[in-house]
Amino acid sequence: MKNKNIIGKALVLSTVLMSLAACSDEFLEEKKNYGNFNQTTVYSDFNGAQERLNNIYYWLLPVSDGGDGNGTNKPNDWTPVGNPDKWSKSTEEYGGFSIFVNPEEEITYSFTGSNFDFFYVANDVYSPWGHIRNCNDVIENVEKSSLTDEEKNLLLGQAYFFRGYMYYHLVTIYGGVPIIDHVQDPILGSDGDGSDLIVPRQTTKDCVDFVCADFERAASMLPARWPNEANDFGRITSGLAQAMLGKMLLYYASPVFNRADDPSRWEKAYEANRAAIEKLTAGGFGLAYAGNGGENNGANWARIWTDYTGSDGSVNEAVFITLHNTKDNVSGQPDYGKYNRWEHSIRPRNTNGGGGYTPTAEMVDLFPMADGLKPGESSIRYDKLKFWLNRDPRFYRTFAFPGVKWEWNEGGVSLTDASLNGIIPTEVYTSGRDYSLWSYMWNDNEDDLDKVTTSNGYWADLLTQTTDKGGSHSIYVRKRSDDFHLHTAPFYEYINSQSNPKGFMKNAAPLISMRYAEVLLNYAEAACGAGHFDEALDALRQIRARVGYTAANNFGLPSDINGNRQKLFAAILYERQIELAYEGNRYGDMHRWMLFDGGEGQAAIKSTWTLTGFGGNTCNYLGVKPLNGTKRHQIVLYCIDPSTTDPTEGNRPMPISLDEDLTSQNGAISDNGVRELADFYDIFLRRKDVNTDGNDNALTIQYRPTYYFLGLRQNAMQTNPTLHQTVGWHDLGRNADGLFDPLSDTLPE
């Protein structure tokens, strides 16, 4: 059997990574299905066992489409990566009611609507228990094989990691779950009387210990950096395993599990995350572009997702990575093409993109000002119309707005091609290098001028045709874009087709689902919780120094956070909102800190669930507004003009390239191009924030107190009658409230 490579090797790598350009994705052409295999042959040698392990990578690596958690139709449907899925639409990042925050729907054990069911039991490749079984199969068979100890460790470390990774997700959602640490024989009688096939739920603590043990084993068995990166780049490292161990313990120390603020949990999380920093550093991981990410409005910070080893290749920011390719898919043959769809999804319709993702007005407004402080707390006045002036450098690489260039490479495609007629406004630009976003609207009905929505009126530059992703909008998510202005060797092959694939779909861009910056912020938060304030503050300063803040202004941090646990926690969580925006982390942060309601309503579920630490209310403790009871909006920029043609035609200034100085000193703008764009906004545009959470303005977000620990669905209780239902959820077998307490170290009798 040929020695194949890890799943998803990119065909095109950035010029910074040319040493890895020989990475292959041949294994995708392997005809054998390693989900169904001959055990005696697969584990007879290292290559065969690795092929079996590669099948686990295929199913469990995070995917660019993200995960709605329905458990069907595709690999890894549960790890959020920043798309507007159930997770992110439950936060301030995107509008639109997900099942978790919809006030008109309630998840119950028998709910059949647009549901989430990650626990579900099914005999197919999408079930979490099927993935755990596959990991157990590798572990058992590799352990008893005749492979060398070195070969065994490499294989076992990866299998232990993925088993821990599956259980990590289960535990953060449900608390305690059944622990299956061996391959069960489904034939009744082959395992005694078959009673061992029925496994009850274990305590949350037991499950956390099990997850941590798997990550510890993986960290001890795997290399800090794979020696043959041409073949093994992207495989799990000891640093990633240790980082996931730290992430599990950080979750367990957070208020959702740690209601009394037990300091010992914070200390364990601190020790694990400090060890993760050490292991990752030993493996050559770190902050890419450290010290120079703030030049040209965060230009180098924006390059992390394409050139993630920095300008000199000295460190690697990508701790957990899924690689992609641009292979063609051929009808009637296996799907060898593994594309990253993010770029296509965020690009506007008038580039032949997917229509773009719409950030909320709340996200746009919460980013720091140029001095690093929040709007309203900064000495710099925040102009809500010219919201793009005087902002944190990361703002300009997270959002796109009218009047900004957003370059792309059309390759050999002519934008005047008939297939793009009516899509590309060639009267505005003839090359992707010239593309600028002018996403505003106007009305020709004077009665509607003050009733701006996203649908009435006209949109500039053919954006009125944008029906994907919720219609036309003024502000776009730009985060993680392969911007041709910054990266002249794009990962995508631009296609003028109007069918799949089209636009930017055929894309080999890597998906980074954990960055070193996240690990550093995990370390900062755990250190703060454990009382190591100087270390927490130093980690926070490293994050901010990369985007241009210096000691001269205290790295843009409030002056009163030194030694103040409460305010330091708040600063770290705010930094996570900004640094990790649209990367799939926000729901987890809101969940573990109970930021939907601050923890109110927990005592009504069970008296022992009362939040006794963190001032009794996490939102008050951190000084943030609960998401419950609020509405999210999108910004609509529009003109007041009763005409059917663009009233700004001939009046647009030159678009800004983001190389300009976008700060104003005492109201005076030094850059002529920036001043002209600011004048354009003042003269022609107005801003209105339109409700994105349904048409009924009376509806507000409602995340129910029981959702912090989801209950089991009906099929799970029917399949395994020994499974106790979660407290606060209906137990089908007992026809009463559940008895399983995710916060107790004692199991129900």
Disulfide bonds with the S-S distance in Angstrom:
none
